[in-house]
Amino acid sequence: MSRKVAITGMGILSAIGKNVIENYQSILNGNHGLSKPEILSTRHKNLSVGEIKLTNDELAESIGLPKKHTFTRAALLGVLALKECVQNAKIHDFSNIGFVNGTSVGGMDMTERFYREYENDKTNRRFIQAQHPGFTTEQIASFFGINGYVSTISTACSSAANAIMMGARMIASGQLDRVIVGGTDCLSKFTLNGFNSLLIYSESNPKPFDRDRNGLNLGEAAAYLVLEAKDTIKDKPILGYVAGYGNANDAFHQTASSDNGEGAYLAMQKALRSANLNSYKIDYINAHGTATQNNDLSESKALLRTFKEIPSFSSTKGFTGHTLAAAGGIEAVFSLLALKNQQLLPNLNFKNAIEETKLYPVTTVKDAKIEYVLSNSFGFGGNCTSLIFSKNGL
């Protein structure tokens, strides 16, 4: 059994906006959300991050939580993005809906904050369980009363993309009629220190696919889609379709992509096959594009292996920072905005092409005829995922 997977709702919260409209306006105006950390407590005040300028208390108050709640920052961001998503999809009854959530940081921001105090102070021991990524998912699900199929995916930076793929597969196979998919991650000391220790963190804003790129900037965000079986939808606008998906792992290195982009190439090939598409049908690629030396060269080589003529492409991480597990969800929303508005989205801070590959991303918002968008999300350990979104479900 195979059914068309329609998208009926989307919601997003990132450093460039509190909702879909604000994010879109920031992209149109070329306004990035990178700044020095103010909410995150860190000694690395020189490193720019894509930070949402709301404290945990402000986030909790906005959704009406009591003071002694157990919601972590990732869960708080997730609730706000999901609220917009389900309102957009006109969903009020959560009794028959699945939820697949991607996260890597999960509640680590709270466990790292209090772990030195746990032994002698019981006050915040309620957050110990937040170390497990699934706890964040359960918090979000409980807020909305989602008690059917609930699952967590934690595959580093491809987590939300894999959540979308899993939800789409469950609908296509008839296991679910409706499912919320996406991901959430917040900034934490662990991730900021970790990427900085790998010497791939830039002290300036990122330059995806540029010859002189010198590293990424982390961000925090949450984004979700509502997926529904096309044959069950009545009197509801459809934002687009999940036309194809593919996941591959070349197991090349724990934190680096293979030199020839094998994992990325295999993921794109699988996505094209599942969509029954030739590569020339892709009109725009929202690339993973982290602005690290390794990733951008590897992804560029994978694109050259996949496409005889490279479609218009860009990385939108210059706007939000690299939002880790949420990236696939964030960039799914951006891909749908590209489809809806028939516009190519810009790659910020690009000046010179990588010498080995000579690829030039889109650098300004451009009108274009777009039917299919390919979105790439590649995680540590070689976990690579590609999604294909279509405007009309052809």
N, C-alpha and C positions, 0 to 999 in steps of 0.2 A: 504494500500500500504506500502511495506517495501523494501528498497533498501540497498545494502551494502554501508557502509561509508568508503571510502578510504582516506588515508592521502598522499598528494602529495607534501607537503612542510613543512619545519619547520625552525624557526629562534629563536635565543636566545641571550641575553645579560645579563651577571651576573658578580659577583665578581671574578669568575674563568675564564672568557673569554668573548671576544667581539663577538663570533660567535659559531656555533655548533662545529667546529673542535677544537677551543681553549678550550671549555668546556670539550670535550671528552678527550683531551690530559691531562688536569689538573686532571681528574678523574683517568686516567691510571697511572699517575705519583704520585697520592696521594697528590696533592697540593691543599690545601684549600685556600679560599679567605678572611679569617677573619683577621681583623686588627683594630687598634684604629681609631676612626673617624677623617677624615681630611676634607672632603667636608661638612659634616653635622656640623652645629654650635650647640654645646651642651656643657654643663658643665660636662657631664658624660664621660670624656675622658678615664676613666678606663674600660669602657665597649667595648668589641670587637664587631664589626659589619661586615657584608659582604657588603662592600661599593665598588661601581664602581668608580675608581679614575679618574673621569673626571668631571670638573665643568659644570654647566648649560651652561655657555658661550661656552665652548669647544664642548659640545653636540650640541648646536644650530648651531654653525659654521659648524660642520661636515655635517649637513643636509641642510645648506644654508638658514637659517632663518634670517630675518631682526632683527636689535637690539631691536626694540620695539614690539617684538612678545608677544603672550599670552600663549605660550606653557609652561606647568609646567614640572617639572623633570620627573614625571611619564609618561607624554606624549612624552617627548624627548626619554626616554628609549624605550617606546613602538614603536615609529617610526623606530628606528634603528633595533630593533628585527624584526619588521614586514617587513622591507626592505629585510632582508636576507630571510625571509620566502617566500615572493612572488617571489623573484628571483629564489629561490630553486624550486618553483612550476611552474616557467616560465609563470607567470601571468603578463600581461602588460595592459590588458583592465579591468577596475574596474566598468564598467557600469552594470554588471549583477552578482554581488557578494554581499553576506551578511557579516556583521561584528558583532560579539558578543564579547565584551570585559569585562573582570573581573578586578575590582580594588576596593580597600577599602580606601586607603589613598587619591587617586585621586590627586587633586591639593592642598591638605592641607599643603604641604610644603611651598607653596607661601602665602597662607592666614595667616598661623601662623607667617610667617616672617614679614608681613606688617600690620597686623591688628591694631597695636597700632598707626599706622601712617595714617590710612584711613581718619579719621575725619578731620585732618588738612592739609593733603597733598594728592592732587589728582593724583600724578604721577603714583602710582601703583594700583589705584582703578580698573584697568582692570582685576586684578586677583581676585577680590571678587567673581566673578561667578565661579571661579575654585574650590570653596569649594564643589560644587556638583560633585559627581563622574562621572556623565554623561558628564560633560564638557571635561574631559580628553579623553573620547571615541570620542567625536565630533571633538576634535583637531586632533586626529590621523586619523579619517575618512576623514577629510577635506584635510589633507596633501596628501592623495592618491586619492582623488576624489571619495571616496566611498559614494554614495548618495542613495543607495537602502535601504535594511533592515539593520538598525544600532541599537544595543541595548547594555545596560550596566547591568552587574550583580554585585551586591555587597553583598556577603554573607560571609564576613570576609575571612578566610583562605581557604575556598572551592570555592571562586569566579571563578577562572580560570577553575577549574575542572567542575563547573556548566556551564560555557560558552561552554566548549567542549561538555558536555552532551546536552545542548540546541541546539547547531549547528548540532550535530549528529542526534538528533530527528527530526529536521526540514528537513534534507536531507532524512532520512529514510521515512518520511511521505509524501515526494514529494513537500514540500513547498519551498525548495531551491535546486538548483543543486550544488552550490558551496558556501562555507562560510569560513571566517577567524575567528579563535577562539583562545582564550588564555587570557593572562592578564598581567598587569604591576602594580608595586607598588614601590615607592621610600622610603627611610628612612625619618623620620620626628621626630621632638621633641615629638609630641603627642604620637606616638607609642612607641618610646624608653622610655619616661617617664612613659607611661601607663603600659607597661610590667614590667618595673623595680618596679613600685609601687605595682604590684601584687606579688612581691617577687619570680618571676619565671625567672629572668634574670641571667645568669651565668657570672661571671667575668672571667672565663676561657672558653676554647673552649667546645662546647657541647659534651655530651656523650650519644647519643641515645641508648636506651634499656640497658644501663649499670646500674648495682646495685647502683653505686655511682653517678648517674646523678644528676645535681643540677641546671638545667635550660637551657633555649634556648639562642640563639644569633640571633638578627634580621639581615636581609639582604635586598638588593634591587635588582630587576631584572625585566625582561620582556621576555616573550616567547609566540610564536604563532604557530599554525598549520593551514594549508590549508586543509579543508575537501571537498571532491567531491564525488558525486554519482558515484559508480563504472561503471554504465552503460553509463555514459557520457564521460568517459576518453578514449582518443585516443593517442597512441604514447607518453605516459608519464610514467616515473617510479613511482611505488607505494611504499611508505615507510612502510606501514602497514595499519591496519584497526582499527576503533573503533568498537569493537565487542560487548561491553556491557557497561551499566552504571546504577547507582542507587543512589538515594538521600533519606536520612531519617533524621528525627529530633526527638530525644527523649525528647527535652525540659527539660532536667535535671537541667541545671544551666546556667547562663549567660556566665560564663567564664571557666567552668570545664566540663570535660567529665564524664559520668555516671560511677559508680564503676565497673559495669559488662560489659561496652562497648556496651550498647544496640544500640545506634545510629550507631556506626561503624559496628556492626554485621548486622543490618538491611540493611545498605547501601551495604555491600558486598553481602548479600543474594539477594538483588534486582538486582545487577549487574550480578551475576551469572545466575539468571533467565532470564534476558533480553538477555544474550548471549547464553542461552540454553546450559549451561555448568555445569558439575559436578565439585565440588571444586577441585578434584584431577587433573584436567586438567591445573590448574594454575602452571606455572613453576617458577615464580619469583614474589615477591611482593615488589614494591617500597612503603614502609610504610610512614605514616605521620611523625612519629618518631621525635617529637620536642625536646626530651631530658628533658622534665619536668617530675616531679614525677607522676603527675596525668595522663597526656596523654599516656605515654609509658606503664604504667601498664594497663590502660583501653584498649588501642589498643591491647596489648598482650592478654588480656582476650578475646577480640572479635575475635582475630585470632584463639585462642584455641577453641572457640565455633563454628567457621566456618569450620575449617579444621581438619580432623582426623589425618593427618600427615602434619605438617607445611611445606609449600614450602620454598625454599631459600628466604630470605628477607633481606632488609637493609633499612636504612634511609640515604638519600644523603644530608641531611641538614647540616651535618658536613662540607661539602664543601662550600656551598653558604650562610649559615645562613638560618633562616626561613624567606622566602620572602613574607609572608602573602598572599595577593590575587593572586600574581603571582605564588605561589608554585605549584598549579595544572598544570600550563603551563610548568614551569621549569621541573617538574618531569615527565610530559608527554614526553618531549623531551628526558630526560634521559631513560625513558622506551623504547622509539623507538630506542635509541642507543643500549640498551641491546638486543633488538630484531635483529637489523641489524648486530651487531657484535657477537651475540650469546655469550654474556658475562654477568655474574652477577656483579653488581656494589657494591663497598665496603661501609661499615658502619664505619666511622672513630671513633677513641678514645674508642672503646669497649674493656673491659677487663673482667668484671664479669657479669654473668647473673643475672637478677632480681630474687630474691629468691622465690617469689610467683609463677612465671611462668616458669622459667628455659629455656627461649628461647635464642638461640644464632644466631645473625645475621651474614651475610657474611661480612668478614673483609678485604678481598683482592679481586682484580679482578680475576674472575675465568671463564674459558670457560665452557659453558653448552649448552645443547640443549633446546632452548626456543621457544615455539610457542605462549604462552599466558602470558602476564604480567598484574598484578592487581596493580593499583596505587591508594593510599588512600589520601584524603585531607579532613581534619576535621576542621570546623570553630567554632568560639565562638557562643554561643546560641544553640549548639548542631547540627549545620548544617553540616551533614556528607555526603560526596560523594565518590563513588568508581567508577573507570573507568577500563575497560578491553581492552587492545590492543592486536591484534593478528598479526602475521607475514604474514600469507597467506590468511586470511579471510575465514578460514575453518568453 
